[in-house]
Amino acid sequence: MTALKPPLWKLLATLSDGQPQHVSALGRVVGLKPQQMNGLWQQMPPHIRGLLRQHDGQWRLVRPLAVLDETRLQQIGARYGFQTALYHECTSSNDIVLETAKTDYHKADGLLVVAHHQSKGRGRQGKTWQNRLGECLMFSFGKVFEQPQSELGALALAVALACQRALVKLGVAAQIKWPNDLVVGRGKLGGILIETVRNGGKTVAVIGIGLNFVLPKEVEEATSVQAVLQAAPLNVDKLLSAVLDELNSVLTQFGRHGFAPLMGAYQAANRDQNHHVRLFQNGETLYEGVVAGITEQGALRLQTEQGERLVVSGEISLRPDEHPQPVQTAVPQRYLLLDAGNSQLKWAWVENGVIGHTGRAPYRNLTPLGKEWQERGDDTVQIIGCIVSGEVKKAQVAEQLPKPVQWLSSMQHALGIRNHYRNVEEHGADRWFNALGSRRFTANSCVVMSCGTAVTIDALTDNNHYLGGTIMPGFHLMKESMALKTANLNRPHGRVYPFPTTTANALASGMMDAVCGSLLLMHARLREKVGMEKPVDVIITGGGAPKVVQALPPSFVLDNTVKIVDNLVIFGLLNWIQQP
């Protein structure tokens, strides 16, 4: 990140609560005249710059950001007994507290360091913590314990519980993914990293916490406080205050009595309690079973076919069953799911509700599917598919498989969703299962776009009415049509530009504008339909999805939740087979 000048930090901290401020007052904060303020604002990072709205001399950001100033931070810290330090940029807030702990544990105890940007932020298992300015509340603090490190195995779980309690009180329906990830459904909301130092016969725990405040655009499978907030928007001061309050309470109890009094509350907050999970190490499945609870030392109790196992954190990662409820034993447990599109076949192997291996192949050569059946298939596997490509390609698929495929078509009702298509028989099955699959990624109203041979853009309301949508040629078909039907336009592939100055680039930009424009129109219509105060998310699938998101107006992407999901039809089929 390019270093910001002090006036920019002051301006951003003043606007970070999302409340309107008059430009004259802002000018006094940074020492500039009102007419100079626009020039200053243009020096903000691009993802911040697009958040500004101006009206009648009032400036405001479209959403609060995780940016504090030193005075506010000192006031919050003093309220909960912390000495504070604010770093606009540093390598890692944990590093700063660690260095203090190594030299003087007294000074480290209660030292709270907040960082706006970390160049070497880190999480568990050596992973890098990624964020852009304003997206994440990041802080570290020191806490001294009399116990040795060996008796603090459950400390990370206690810290996670404190954060989860604070978030729930603020209206964020957070849960814990063992051992210490904060999640909402499948989306990661935050993480905790604890490092310890022995000094003076005591253990100094350096506790680092990162909470996604707004949705991080460069992190997959993430969510944020603002994205899932069930109450009015809150500012970062209130979030930090609530977390510090709960940390004080929980860690005082932990220091006196250990984790035992907190176990029941932790298990109640554990997303995967009594659910089927898989544990991975170095990418390989280590164990699978049902989560039975945790021990007083923070180990996971996993009920497997061989009996109960105790699993400590270490380098192990946990992944839940794709379906959030225990798998029903009344339905087959092994599936091969097929997505037969216009140009290629995609498939996924599912066992106990979990997607394992996936594959794809063009219809001209489906032998990889046949080979996989020889390796993985047997009589217990049920084959279910969605097809849009006709009888000939059905037959090509059947040649590779020894069992018949149950091909599903669009339905009038499924999974609580009502299909408003006038003639369901002519409705593309891929569009229907894309809509069903979208419910794994949002409960809001949403626009579902598929970018393949054709581009489809469909609308689904938050109360589960599928309203229909539009169909247009995909990028390749558009270019092919222009080449065949228009003189002198059979040009090489160009690039997308705001103001293209070559014919090839004009073609590429025009096609992208057509696709993006259709998406923006559908989004506007759906917002008007469901109510302008409600969020309307965007789910995009297909090979063209990344370049569409890149071409959308930055203000639209910042103002709305936009997610890229591979194999959305497969997720729709998975939802269908796992219905009660």
SEFI-326432 format. One record per residue (C-alpha): chain; x, z, y. Coordinates in Angstrom, 3 decimals, decimal comma. Example, Ala and Ser with C-alpha at 12.3 -4.5 7.8 and 13.67 -1.06 7.14 Angstrom:
<recs>
REC A 12,300 7,800 -4,500
REC A 13,670 7,140 -1,060
</recs>
This chain:
<recs>
REC A 0,000 0,000 0,000
REC A 1,267 -0,855 3,485
REC A 1,894 2,304 5,495
REC A -0,783 3,003 8,085
REC A 0,077 4,098 11,614
REC A -1,058 7,595 12,687
REC A -3,917 6,276 14,903
REC A -5,386 4,457 11,904
REC A -5,371 7,639 9,814
REC A -7,110 9,524 12,621
REC A -9,733 6,808 13,011
REC A -10,374 6,549 9,289
REC A -10,670 10,324 8,847
REC A -13,176 10,491 11,700
REC A -15,352 7,742 10,206
REC A -14,936 8,784 6,565
REC A -18,182 10,790 6,400
REC A -20,216 7,596 6,901
REC A -21,957 8,924 10,014
REC A -22,210 6,778 13,187
REC A -19,710 7,437 15,952
REC A -19,673 5,864 19,407
REC A -16,695 3,631 20,000
REC A -15,856 5,537 23,209
REC A -15,560 8,811 21,299
REC A -13,455 7,114 18,638
REC A -11,213 5,707 21,352
REC A -10,587 9,205 22,674
REC A -9,615 10,374 19,163
REC A -6,909 7,726 18,841
REC A -5,980 7,411 22,519
REC A -7,200 3,846 23,113
REC A -9,744 2,143 25,321
REC A -12,985 0,965 23,635
REC A -12,025 -2,691 24,101
REC A -8,824 -2,058 22,138
REC A -10,586 -0,567 19,122
REC A -11,439 -3,808 17,332
REC A -7,811 -4,826 17,390
REC A -6,837 -1,494 15,865
REC A -9,461 -1,799 13,154
REC A -8,115 -5,182 12,070
REC A -4,957 -3,368 10,912
REC A -6,919 -1,530 8,197
REC A -6,477 -2,616 4,553
REC A -8,911 -5,452 3,681
REC A -11,046 -3,355 1,321
REC A -11,558 -0,802 4,147
REC A -11,978 -3,351 6,924
REC A -15,126 -4,833 5,401
REC A -16,914 -1,476 5,313
REC A -17,358 -1,240 9,093
REC A -20,759 -1,810 10,680
REC A -21,195 -1,978 14,475
REC A -24,445 -1,709 16,425
REC A -25,042 -0,840 20,096
REC A -21,557 0,639 20,449
REC A -21,939 2,761 17,311
REC A -19,423 2,442 14,499
REC A -20,052 3,597 10,956
REC A -18,839 2,906 7,436
REC A -21,378 1,702 4,892
REC A -20,340 4,531 2,590
REC A -18,288 7,742 2,869
REC A -14,636 7,579 1,844
REC A -12,273 10,126 0,329
REC A -10,197 10,629 3,481
REC A -9,624 14,030 5,121
REC A -7,811 15,274 8,182
REC A -5,460 18,260 8,218
REC A -7,732 20,559 10,208
REC A -10,703 20,076 7,895
REC A -8,487 20,502 4,844
REC A -6,993 23,740 6,159
REC A -10,467 25,136 6,799
REC A -11,624 24,280 3,280
REC A -8,458 25,648 1,676
REC A -8,619 28,936 3,602
REC A -12,197 29,459 2,456
REC A -11,018 29,558 -1,167
REC A -7,601 31,173 -0,737
REC A -5,347 28,086 -0,743
REC A -2,413 27,077 1,411
REC A -2,858 23,362 2,024
REC A -0,737 20,273 2,609
REC A -2,060 16,771 3,293
REC A 0,012 13,719 2,355
REC A -1,186 10,286 3,408
REC A 1,331 8,788 0,986
REC A 3,504 10,342 -1,715
REC A 4,762 9,616 -5,224
REC A 2,443 12,183 -6,848
REC A 0,747 15,362 -5,639
REC A 1,712 16,979 -8,962
REC A 5,384 16,290 -8,239
REC A 5,212 18,149 -4,923
REC A 3,696 21,278 -6,467
REC A 6,058 21,079 -9,464
REC A 9,151 21,095 -7,259
REC A 7,841 24,152 -5,443
REC A 7,046 25,883 -8,764
REC A 10,575 25,358 -10,041
REC A 12,133 27,113 -7,034
REC A 9,536 29,753 -6,058
REC A 6,475 30,400 -8,202
REC A 5,020 32,671 -5,486
REC A 4,793 29,727 -3,076
REC A 3,369 27,452 -5,776
REC A 0,560 29,881 -6,610
REC A -2,375 28,683 -4,513
REC A -0,560 25,700 -2,992
REC A -3,089 22,865 -2,653
REC A -1,752 19,353 -2,030
REC A -4,152 16,507 -1,245
REC A -2,888 12,908 -1,373
REC A -4,601 9,841 0,037
REC A -2,328 7,427 -1,779
REC A 0,076 7,975 -4,680
REC A 2,695 5,404 -5,584
REC A 3,322 6,985 -9,003
REC A 0,082 8,775 -9,836
REC A -0,241 9,505 -13,529
REC A -2,752 10,674 -16,091
REC A -2,718 11,827 -19,695
REC A -0,552 10,108 -22,306
REC A 1,715 8,644 -19,609
REC A -1,024 6,402 -18,204
REC A -0,929 5,312 -14,573
REC A -3,686 6,582 -12,291
REC A -4,842 3,595 -10,235
REC A -6,816 3,665 -7,016
REC A -7,032 2,173 -3,561
REC A -7,161 4,110 -0,312
REC A -10,421 6,007 0,105
REC A -11,682 5,439 -3,428
REC A -10,484 8,649 -5,031
REC A -10,203 12,345 -4,199
REC A -6,765 13,344 -5,524
REC A -5,283 16,804 -5,323
REC A -3,001 19,205 -7,167
REC A -2,629 22,964 -6,981
REC A -0,550 25,695 -8,570
REC A -1,957 28,571 -10,600
REC A 0,190 31,373 -12,038
REC A -0,689 32,872 -15,426
REC A 0,837 35,829 -17,231
REC A 0,391 34,093 -20,593
REC A 3,056 31,759 -22,051
REC A 2,329 28,022 -22,274
REC A 1,419 28,346 -25,957
REC A -1,643 30,434 -25,054
REC A -2,936 28,018 -22,432
REC A -3,947 25,198 -24,775
REC A -7,562 25,251 -23,561
REC A -6,718 25,376 -19,853
REC A -7,425 21,675 -19,365
REC A -10,861 22,130 -20,958
REC A -11,632 25,052 -18,631
REC A -10,626 22,961 -15,593
REC A -12,817 20,087 -16,797
REC A -15,756 22,474 -17,172
REC A -15,296 23,755 -13,605
REC A -15,271 20,193 -12,236
REC A -18,292 19,233 -14,318
REC A -20,266 22,231 -13,067
REC A -19,451 21,383 -9,450
REC A -20,497 17,769 -9,900
REC A -23,801 18,690 -11,530
REC A -24,593 21,082 -8,673
REC A -24,066 18,187 -6,265
REC A -26,490 15,952 -8,168
REC A -23,949 13,996 -10,252
REC A -24,950 13,970 -13,935
REC A -21,370 14,340 -15,192
REC A -20,302 15,253 -18,726
REC A -16,945 15,890 -20,380
REC A -15,220 13,612 -22,853
REC A -12,899 15,794 -24,925
REC A -10,516 17,116 -23,960
REC A -10,716 16,806 -20,175
REC A -12,057 13,466 -18,950
REC A -15,073 13,572 -16,641
REC A -17,596 10,856 -17,462
REC A -21,082 9,593 -16,775
REC A -22,176 7,779 -19,913
REC A -19,373 5,348 -20,783
REC A -17,983 5,303 -17,242
REC A -14,951 7,424 -16,421
REC A -15,508 9,540 -13,320
REC A -12,284 11,498 -13,189
REC A -9,278 12,866 -14,997
REC A -7,114 15,979 -15,142
REC A -3,373 16,299 -15,713
REC A -1,791 19,726 -16,231
REC A 1,963 20,331 -16,272
REC A 3,546 23,745 -16,700
REC A 6,757 25,451 -15,603
REC A 8,145 28,837 -16,726
REC A 9,614 30,809 -13,848
REC A 10,157 34,537 -13,415
REC A 8,598 35,314 -16,799
REC A 5,340 33,659 -15,768
REC A 3,711 30,308 -16,386
REC A 2,957 28,132 -13,377
REC A 0,299 25,567 -14,232
REC A 0,294 22,561 -11,920
REC A -3,230 21,200 -12,122
REC A -3,795 17,645 -10,906
REC A -7,337 16,313 -10,495
REC A -8,521 12,817 -9,605
REC A -12,203 12,072 -8,984
REC A -13,509 8,579 -8,272
REC A -15,377 9,015 -4,992
REC A -16,451 5,391 -4,604
REC A -16,394 2,816 -7,380
REC A -12,795 1,648 -7,959
REC A -12,860 -2,154 -8,000
REC A -9,599 -2,566 -9,922
REC A -10,327 -0,134 -12,772
REC A -12,373 -1,133 -15,820
REC A -15,034 1,114 -17,346
REC A -15,092 3,407 -14,334
REC A -17,851 4,993 -12,310
REC A -17,875 7,151 -9,197
REC A -19,586 10,037 -7,449
REC A -21,315 7,738 -4,972
REC A -22,395 5,250 -7,658
REC A -24,288 7,838 -9,725
REC A -25,264 10,386 -7,087
REC A -28,854 11,525 -7,596
REC A -29,184 13,066 -4,117
REC A -28,289 12,000 -0,575
REC A -24,711 10,699 -0,068
REC A -22,166 13,461 0,380
REC A -18,850 13,511 2,184
REC A -15,530 14,313 0,573
REC A -15,300 17,717 2,283
REC A -18,384 18,906 0,436
REC A -17,092 17,540 -2,880
REC A -13,713 19,257 -2,522
REC A -15,358 22,538 -1,470
REC A -17,704 22,528 -4,467
REC A -14,879 21,822 -6,943
REC A -12,579 24,508 -5,498
REC A -15,411 27,037 -5,610
REC A -16,040 26,420 -9,321
REC A -12,317 26,342 -10,102
REC A -11,894 29,777 -8,554
REC A -14,715 31,177 -10,656
REC A -13,808 29,533 -13,972
REC A -10,039 30,075 -13,781
REC A -10,461 33,736 -12,869
REC A -12,578 34,174 -15,993
REC A -10,128 32,134 -18,076
REC A -7,151 34,186 -16,869
REC A -8,833 37,454 -17,847
REC A -10,661 36,577 -21,052
REC A -9,355 33,209 -22,263
REC A -11,534 30,283 -23,249
REC A -13,890 32,092 -25,641
REC A -16,562 32,963 -23,016
REC A -16,566 29,342 -21,822
REC A -16,853 27,594 -25,195
REC A -20,639 27,432 -25,255
REC A -20,843 25,937 -21,771
REC A -18,112 23,417 -22,612
REC A -19,872 22,261 -25,777
REC A -23,143 21,872 -23,846
REC A -21,314 19,644 -21,348
REC A -19,471 17,636 -24,046
REC A -20,900 14,122 -24,104
REC A -20,013 13,599 -27,752
REC A -21,193 16,932 -29,202
REC A -22,933 16,219 -32,556
REC A -22,230 12,496 -32,170
REC A -20,162 10,144 -34,297
REC A -16,715 9,309 -32,844
REC A -13,440 7,705 -33,779
REC A -10,025 9,112 -32,936
REC A -7,194 6,672 -32,307
REC A -3,437 7,012 -32,242
REC A -1,217 4,096 -31,232
REC A -4,238 1,800 -31,489
REC A -5,023 2,734 -35,106
REC A -8,013 4,726 -36,336
REC A -6,803 8,197 -37,281
REC A -10,066 9,975 -38,087
REC A -13,763 9,388 -37,694
REC A -16,649 11,777 -37,999
REC A -19,147 13,911 -36,114
REC A -18,027 16,256 -33,336
REC A -18,918 19,779 -34,494
REC A -17,471 21,636 -31,493
REC A -14,173 22,981 -30,211
REC A -12,018 26,001 -31,000
REC A -10,908 28,834 -28,713
REC A -7,561 27,026 -28,384
REC A -9,254 23,786 -27,274
REC A -8,877 21,826 -30,534
REC A -11,650 19,430 -31,551
REC A -13,656 20,325 -34,671
REC A -14,412 17,029 -36,400
REC A -16,697 16,878 -39,439
REC A -15,438 14,039 -41,649
REC A -16,376 12,873 -45,130
REC A -13,419 14,915 -46,395
REC A -14,528 18,073 -44,575
REC A -13,779 19,609 -41,186
REC A -10,556 18,719 -39,400
REC A -9,063 20,387 -36,341
REC A -7,589 17,874 -33,915
REC A -5,353 18,784 -30,982
REC A -5,037 16,513 -27,967
REC A -1,483 15,157 -28,068
REC A -1,385 11,362 -27,994
REC A -4,843 10,978 -29,526
REC A -7,656 9,149 -27,758
REC A -11,352 9,477 -28,548
REC A -13,933 6,722 -28,477
REC A -17,626 7,386 -29,002
REC A -20,064 5,497 -31,141
REC A -21,326 2,578 -29,027
REC A -24,849 4,053 -29,342
REC A -25,161 7,449 -27,635
REC A -27,341 8,965 -30,357
REC A -26,358 9,772 -33,951
REC A -26,601 6,705 -36,164
REC A -29,912 6,481 -38,047
REC A -29,336 6,423 -41,801
REC A -32,537 4,446 -42,381
REC A -30,949 1,179 -41,142
REC A -27,988 -0,744 -42,577
REC A -24,676 0,543 -41,299
REC A -22,656 -2,692 -41,378
REC A -23,447 -5,787 -39,353
REC A -21,987 -9,115 -38,378
REC A -23,435 -10,047 -34,979
REC A -23,329 -13,695 -33,868
REC A -23,640 -15,213 -30,403
REC A -24,072 -18,952 -30,913
REC A -23,631 -20,499 -27,470
REC A -23,549 -24,124 -26,421
REC A -19,834 -24,727 -26,904
REC A -18,553 -21,948 -29,172
REC A -19,535 -19,183 -31,567
REC A -18,624 -15,565 -30,820
REC A -18,992 -12,711 -33,278
REC A -18,451 -8,991 -33,730
REC A -18,187 -6,737 -36,768
REC A -20,125 -3,490 -36,382
REC A -19,832 -0,404 -38,560
REC A -21,796 2,803 -37,953
REC A -22,829 1,499 -34,549
REC A -19,249 0,839 -33,392
REC A -17,992 -2,639 -32,499
REC A -14,731 -3,193 -34,311
REC A -13,112 -6,605 -34,632
REC A -14,403 -9,519 -32,530
REC A -13,693 -13,223 -32,738
REC A -14,642 -16,656 -31,440
REC A -14,203 -20,293 -32,417
REC A -15,427 -23,762 -31,349
REC A -18,052 -25,372 -33,579
REC A -15,646 -28,124 -34,572
REC A -13,643 -25,536 -36,518
REC A -15,492 -22,405 -37,683
REC A -13,105 -21,681 -40,550
REC A -11,852 -18,453 -38,847
REC A -15,355 -17,028 -39,368
REC A -15,291 -17,929 -43,046
REC A -11,849 -16,371 -43,509
REC A -12,992 -13,166 -41,826
REC A -15,997 -12,955 -44,133
REC A -13,668 -13,165 -47,133
REC A -11,633 -10,283 -45,690
REC A -14,407 -8,081 -44,311
REC A -17,782 -9,186 -45,657
REC A -19,763 -7,950 -48,656
REC A -23,365 -7,537 -49,764
REC A -23,899 -4,508 -47,512
REC A -23,321 -6,521 -44,321
REC A -26,430 -7,728 -42,507
REC A -25,918 -10,851 -40,363
REC A -27,946 -11,093 -37,150
REC A -27,532 -13,717 -34,468
REC A -28,735 -15,216 -31,230
REC A -28,583 -19,006 -30,886
REC A -29,190 -21,542 -28,125
REC A -27,391 -24,508 -29,664
REC A -29,878 -25,995 -32,157
REC A -30,279 -26,632 -35,877
REC A -27,086 -28,615 -36,400
REC A -24,896 -25,760 -35,248
REC A -26,987 -23,288 -37,243
REC A -26,051 -25,296 -40,303
REC A -22,369 -25,275 -39,327
REC A -22,462 -21,495 -39,119
REC A -24,302 -21,223 -42,440
REC A -21,540 -23,228 -44,172
REC A -19,084 -20,387 -43,490
REC A -21,286 -17,530 -44,682
REC A -22,644 -16,747 -48,173
REC A -25,665 -14,853 -46,818
REC A -28,505 -16,083 -44,585
REC A -28,443 -15,268 -40,883
REC A -31,404 -13,556 -39,233
REC A -31,624 -15,586 -36,032
REC A -33,445 -13,744 -33,255
REC A -35,319 -15,410 -30,412
REC A -36,740 -14,125 -27,138
REC A -39,512 -11,550 -27,440
REC A -42,492 -10,453 -25,389
REC A -41,327 -6,824 -25,556
REC A -38,179 -5,100 -26,808
REC A -36,423 -1,803 -26,094
REC A -39,081 -0,934 -23,507
REC A -38,442 -4,153 -21,539
REC A -41,389 -6,478 -20,840
REC A -40,633 -10,196 -20,720
REC A -42,600 -11,975 -17,959
REC A -41,554 -15,475 -19,061
REC A -44,741 -17,576 -19,236
REC A -43,840 -19,212 -22,544
REC A -41,531 -16,879 -24,458
REC A -40,876 -19,549 -27,111
REC A -39,021 -21,711 -24,586
REC A -37,065 -18,806 -23,115
REC A -33,375 -18,941 -24,033
REC A -32,501 -16,207 -26,505
REC A -29,119 -15,721 -24,822
REC A -30,808 -14,878 -21,514
REC A -33,060 -12,338 -23,259
REC A -30,240 -10,588 -25,106
REC A -28,085 -10,603 -21,974
REC A -30,905 -8,665 -20,308
REC A -31,127 -6,236 -23,244
REC A -27,347 -5,806 -23,214
REC A -27,262 -5,068 -19,491
REC A -28,965 -1,732 -20,154
REC A -25,697 -0,438 -21,609
REC A -24,089 -0,776 -18,197
REC A -26,782 0,126 -15,675
REC A -30,196 1,767 -15,503
REC A -30,808 0,267 -12,041
REC A -32,464 -2,981 -11,155
REC A -29,926 -5,683 -11,827
REC A -29,134 -9,363 -11,568
REC A -27,656 -10,678 -14,811
REC A -25,496 -13,787 -14,508
REC A -23,996 -15,735 -17,403
REC A -21,267 -18,266 -16,525
REC A -20,837 -20,632 -19,444
REC A -21,733 -24,251 -20,109
REC A -24,780 -23,474 -17,980
REC A -25,105 -20,732 -15,383
REC A -28,154 -18,487 -15,753
REC A -29,163 -15,865 -13,196
REC A -31,889 -13,432 -14,240
REC A -33,637 -10,442 -12,668
REC A -34,435 -7,094 -14,341
REC A -36,164 -4,243 -12,507
REC A -35,318 -0,564 -12,795
REC A -38,668 0,027 -14,548
REC A -37,775 -2,567 -17,197
REC A -39,630 -5,696 -16,162
REC A -37,710 -8,871 -16,912
REC A -38,913 -11,182 -14,123
REC A -37,239 -14,429 -15,170
REC A -34,525 -16,338 -13,397
REC A -32,781 -19,623 -12,707
REC A -30,646 -22,122 -14,616
REC A -28,041 -24,455 -13,150
REC A -25,118 -26,509 -14,513
REC A -21,906 -24,677 -15,177
REC A -18,666 -25,556 -13,403
REC A -17,594 -28,129 -15,978
REC A -20,989 -29,871 -16,001
REC A -21,082 -30,004 -12,206
REC A -17,646 -31,604 -12,034
REC A -18,486 -34,019 -14,852
REC A -21,675 -35,079 -13,089
REC A -19,860 -35,701 -9,806
REC A -17,194 -37,737 -11,600
REC A -19,732 -39,916 -13,415
REC A -22,360 -40,418 -10,725
REC A -20,435 -40,429 -7,440
REC A -17,856 -42,934 -6,249
REC A -14,285 -41,729 -5,677
REC A -14,989 -38,140 -6,727
REC A -13,295 -38,140 -10,125
REC A -10,530 -35,903 -8,823
REC A -8,211 -33,308 -10,414
REC A -9,300 -29,686 -10,407
REC A -9,039 -28,151 -6,964
REC A -9,026 -24,600 -5,662
REC A -11,637 -22,598 -3,803
REC A -11,035 -22,191 -0,071
REC A -13,261 -20,998 2,789
REC A -12,624 -24,288 4,637
REC A -11,280 -26,833 2,147
REC A -9,327 -29,775 3,576
REC A -8,840 -31,931 0,459
REC A -11,495 -33,630 -1,648
REC A -10,452 -31,820 -4,828
REC A -10,649 -28,457 -3,075
REC A -13,939 -29,433 -1,424
REC A -15,428 -30,107 -4,871
REC A -14,172 -26,828 -6,322
REC A -15,365 -24,872 -3,284
REC A -18,761 -26,566 -3,233
REC A -19,390 -25,764 -6,884
REC A -18,378 -22,143 -6,385
REC A -20,528 -21,855 -3,256
REC A -23,510 -23,142 -5,242
REC A -23,046 -20,528 -7,966
REC A -22,331 -17,638 -5,583
REC A -25,165 -18,668 -3,280
REC A -27,632 -18,651 -6,180
REC A -26,483 -15,176 -7,166
REC A -26,816 -13,857 -3,603
REC A -30,309 -15,350 -3,268
REC A -31,475 -13,764 -6,528
REC A -29,999 -10,425 -5,501
REC A -31,815 -10,567 -2,136
REC A -35,118 -11,480 -3,811
REC A -34,836 -8,652 -6,307
REC A -33,996 -6,116 -3,593
REC A -37,074 -7,201 -1,677
REC A -39,145 -6,959 -4,863
REC A -38,095 -3,431 -5,902
REC A -37,589 -1,961 -2,439
REC A -34,647 -2,238 -0,057
REC A -33,764 1,438 -0,504
REC A -33,055 1,005 -4,229
REC A -29,710 -0,195 -5,605
REC A -29,561 -3,589 -7,300
REC A -26,494 -3,983 -9,516
REC A -24,863 -7,196 -10,701
REC A -23,743 -7,786 -14,301
REC A -21,729 -10,979 -14,876
REC A -20,639 -12,340 -18,244
REC A -18,999 -15,519 -19,496
REC A -15,687 -17,268 -18,983
REC A -16,313 -17,989 -15,311
REC A -17,183 -14,399 -14,402
REC A -13,812 -13,309 -12,916
REC A -13,545 -16,255 -10,531
REC A -17,152 -15,793 -9,390
REC A -16,516 -12,143 -8,522
REC A -13,340 -13,145 -6,685
REC A -15,289 -15,709 -4,626
REC A -18,189 -13,435 -3,646
REC A -18,164 -12,140 -0,050
REC A -16,018 -8,973 0,087
REC A -18,757 -7,101 1,945
REC A -21,220 -7,862 -0,878
REC A -18,823 -6,587 -3,553
REC A -18,103 -3,458 -1,530
REC A -21,774 -2,743 -0,855
REC A -22,972 -3,257 -4,435
REC A -21,992 -2,414 -7,997
REC A -20,628 -5,584 -9,595
REC A -19,466 -5,438 -13,224
REC A -17,865 -8,042 -15,489
REC A -18,886 -7,584 -19,129
REC A -17,512 -9,708 -21,959
REC A -19,827 -10,560 -24,864
REC A -23,000 -9,300 -23,175
REC A -25,192 -11,011 -25,790
REC A -23,391 -9,021 -28,492
REC A -24,218 -5,778 -26,672
REC A -27,843 -6,908 -26,476
REC A -27,922 -7,517 -30,233
REC A -26,300 -4,139 -30,799
REC A -28,959 -2,450 -28,675
REC A -31,659 -4,241 -30,654
REC A -30,390 -3,213 -34,101
REC A -29,974 0,401 -32,973
REC A -33,453 0,860 -31,578
REC A -35,315 3,824 -33,152
</recs>
